Amino acid sequence: MPDRALVLTAGLGDRLRPLSLTRAKASVPLAGIPLVCRILAWLREQGVAEVVLNLHHRPSTITGAVGNGAHLGLHVRYSWEPTLLGSAGGPRHALELLDADRFFIVNGDTLTDVDLRQLAARHEQAGAGVSLALVQNPAPERYGGVRVDDDGWVSGFTAPGADARALHFIGVQVVEASVFADLSDGRPADSIGGIYRTLLTRTPRCVAGVRCDARFLDVGTPGDYLRSVLDLAPDADAGMSIGARSRVDPRARLIRTVIWDDVHVGPDAMLTNCVVADGARIPAGARFVAQAIAPAAGDEPAAGESLVGELLVAPLDPGPGVSPVPAHGDRA
């Protein structure tokens, strides 16, 4: 059982915009606890003692929550990436800090309860270079897939919608350091779709797929994020989470809405199925339904976003527990 893990927390969080303008994706609060802290607590419970986090986008939002990991019962260090290095380049850059022949890699934008001891045992038994934790694909039209043969070896990777029978990788794997050792340090590289695809060509029985029935919560998009919060707090109806130093006028109404830190919600405002990022000011009388809201702070709207006063606003993708966006506009 490896006692070391790399948690990938360096990503820009483009799919989480505009919320990711104020925080790294891994630091978003889930029922009041930063996602990365939930991941680290799970790793500790599974027997991991030393963790490396890679950093690039909004690093202080991660280091401020995690520190050296002592309060979480872990020893945490950081691998700084001046240039974003990707899902294979990041592990290559962190090898010296990890100082281990075998370790876990965990995505920083998902929450799961995979049994790491079982994953490590299957990896050891197979003699694999990489072992991926896989579940039945919950949304084949949205998520890419992993094809696995009858002996448990990965035979290929598929694009979203290409193969409904392909399994879904839930962002947890155990790897041999040697898989990344030949990469040039400091150069971007991807794992799935990159060096793992090359591995399948050169050494077909190198990447193993370990099927499991683990729980899986995604925080990839604002809609995913709100659904995950609803899953963790299913009975909450109003003001599920109000962050530090935030003020909500008593005449405002929040329904299934998450408020981050330093937010002000004015009188008679009404927010339903919304997420409001750090520092946003919701004016009096505003109406928002199924929206992700962040302070503009000089940022121009990206595709799918709109500028409403001093706020950047984007519709949440509809899904279970999240109301669809009304036609024609995000503000009544």
N, C-alpha and C positions, 0 to 999 in steps of 0.2 A: 504494500500500500504506500504510494508516494505521499510524502508529508509536505509537498510544496505545490503551489499553484500559481499560474499567471492569470489574472483577470483582465480582459481586454476592455479598457475604459477610455481609450484615446480618441474614439471616433467623433466626427463633427456633429452627428445627430441630425443630418439634413432632413430625414423623414419626420423628425419630431418638431420641425419648425412650426410656428415661431417660438415654441417653448424653449428650444435648445439655444436660443440667443442669450438666455440668462444663465443657463446651467449646462454642465456636461450631462449627457443622457443618464449616465450611471448614478448621478446624484439626485435624480428626481425623487420626491417624497412619495412613499407608498404607505398610506395610512399613518403618516407622520414620521416614518423612518426612511432615510435615504435608501434607495434600491441597493447601492453598493454595500451598505451596512448589513442589509438582509442577506446578500450573497455571502459576505464574509462570515456572518454568524452561522450560516448553513455549512460553509467549509470547515469552520472550527468544530462543529458538531460531528462532522464526518471524519475527523481525525487529522485534518490539515493544520500545520503549525506555522508555516512560513508562506507569505503571499507577496507577489510582486504585482503592482498595478502599473500599466503603461499610461502615460499622460500626454495630452496634446491640447485639446480644446477645453477652455475654461478649467484649467487644472486646480485652481484654488477651491472650486466647489466640491472637489473630491477630497483633496488633502485636508480641507477644513473639517470635513465630516469624519475622516478616517484617522488622520494623524499617523502615529507609528503603530496603530492597531492594538495597543496595550489594553484599552478599555473594551476591546472585543475579544481579548484572550489570544491575540495573534501577534506575530512579528511581521510588520508590513514595510516594504520598501518600494521605491518608485523608479520606473524606467522612463526617462524623459525622451520624447520624440519631437525634435524641432521640426522635422518633416514627418507627416503622417505616413507610417510604414506599412500599414495593412495587416491582415490576419496571419501572414507568415513572416513578413519583415519585422513585425512587432516582437514575436517570440524570438527570432534570431537576435534582435538587439538586446533582449533581456536575458540571454543565456548565461552571461557572466554573473548577473545578480542571482539567478535561480540556482546556479552551481549544483545541478543535479542531472543524472543521466535520464531520468524519467520524471515527468510532472504532469499535472492537470492543466488544461487550458479551459477557461470558462468565459463565455460572452458576458459583457457587462450590461446588456440590455434585456436579459431574460431572467426569470425566476423559476426555479425548478427544485424538485426534491429527489433527483437521481441518487441511487445508492452507489456512491463512489467506490466502496469496497468491492461490490459486485462488478463494476465496470473495470476496475484494476485487475481483478482476478481473471476475468475473461480475456483481457489484454495479455496478461502473463501466459495464460494457457495457450492462446493462439500464437504467441510469439510475433505479434504485430508491431509495426512501426507507429501506427496511429489506430486508435479505437474510438469510434464516434457513438455517442448515445443517441438512439433513434426511437421515435414513436410513430404510430400511425399518423399520416399527414392530416391535420385537422382542416386544412383548406388548400387542396392541391392546385386550385386555380390561382392562388396567391403565393404560396411558398414553393420554392424549388424542392426537388426530391433527391433521394439517395436510393439507388438500386443495389440490392444485396442478393447474392446467390444463395443456394440452399445450404452451403457450408458456412455462411455468415461473413463472407468476404464482400466488400464493396466492389461492384462491377462498373459503376458509372454514376454520374450526377445529371439531373434533368432540370430543365427550366420550368418555371411555374406553368401549370396547365398541360405539360407534355405527357405526364404519366401519373394517373390517379392512384396507381398501385405503389408508386415509389414512397419510401418512408421519409419522415421529417427529422432533420438534425436539430436538436434542441439546445445547441450551444455549449455542450459539455463533452470534453474528450480527454483521453490520456495519451501522451505522446512520448516517443523517444527523442532526446535532444539531438541525436544524430540526424534526424529528418531535416532539421533546420541548419545544421552546422556548416553545410557547404554553400549556403546563401551568402552573398556579400552583405556585410553589416552596413546599415544605413541606407539600403536601397529598398524601395517599396516592393512588396510581393504578397500575393494572396495565397491562401491555403486551398480551400474548396474552390474549384474553378481555376486554380493555379498549380502550385507544386504537387497537390494531391492528385490532380488529374495526370500529371507527369509520372507520379509514382505508380499509378495504375497501369500505365503503358510499360514502364520499365520492370516493375516488380508486381505483377497482378495480385499476389497474396501478401499485401503489405498493409492495406487499410481495411480494418475490420469494422463491421457494423454490429452494435450490441442493442438488440431490441429490448425495450422496457415499457412499463406503463406509468412512467413518471408524470407528475403534474407539470404543466408548462404555462407560464404567464409571459406574454410578450409585451414590451413597452416601446415597440419600434415607432409607432405613430401616436399622435395625440389621442385618437380613438382607442388604440390598443391600451394606452396608458390609463384612460378613464375606465375602460372595461376591467383592467387589472385591479384598480382601486375598488371598484364596485364588487369584484370577486372577493377581495380581502375584507370588505365591509358591506356585505350585501343588504343589511337592514337599514343602512344610513339613507336618509332622504334629504336632509338639508345641512349644508355646511359640513360635509363629511370631514374635511380637514382644513383648518385655518392656521396658516403659518405664523411664525414669529413676527411680532410687531405689526401685524396686519389689523386693520380696523374695518369693521363692517357696520354701517349705520343700522340702528335698530329697525328702521323702516324699510330696509332692503330685504329682499327675499332670495335665498339660495336654495336650489333644488338639485340634488346630486351634482354638486359643484365643488371643485377642489381649489382652494386659495393657497398660493405659496406665500413666501415671506414679503413683508413690506408693501403689501397691497392695501389700497383704500377703495372701498365700495361705498358710493354715495347714496343718499336717501332715495327711496322709491325705485332703486335699480332692481332688476329681476334677472337672475342668471339661472338657466336650466341646462343641466348636462354640459357644463363648461369647465375648462381648466384655465386658471388665471395665473400667469407667471410672475416672478419676483418684480416688485416695483411698479406694477400696473396701477393706474388710477381709473376706476370705473365711474363715469360721471353720473350725477343725479338723474334718475328717470330712464337710464339706459336699459334696453332689453336685448339680451343675447340668448340664443338657443343653440346648443350643440356646437360650440365654438372654442377654439384655442386662442387665448388672448395674451399678448405680451406688449410691454412698452416699446414703441418704435425706436426711441433713442437714436434717431438718425439713420436707422437701417431702412433700406428700400424694400418694398414688398417683393417677395419671390413669387414664382408661379403658384397660383391658387390662393394667394394672400391678398388682403386688401388693407388699405390705410383708413382707419376710422378715427378721426381726430388725431390724438397722439398715441393711438394703439395700432398694432399690427394684429390682424384677425384672420383666422383660417378655419374653414369648416372641419369638424371632426368627421372622419369617415363613419357612415352609419354601421351599426352592428348591434349585437345583443346588448340590451341595457342602455343603449345610447339612441336618443331620438334622432330621426333624420333631420337634415337641415331644411328649413322652409324654402320654398322657391323664392327667388328674387330677394336676395339680400340677407345679411347676417344681423341686422339690427332693426327692430320695429320702432 
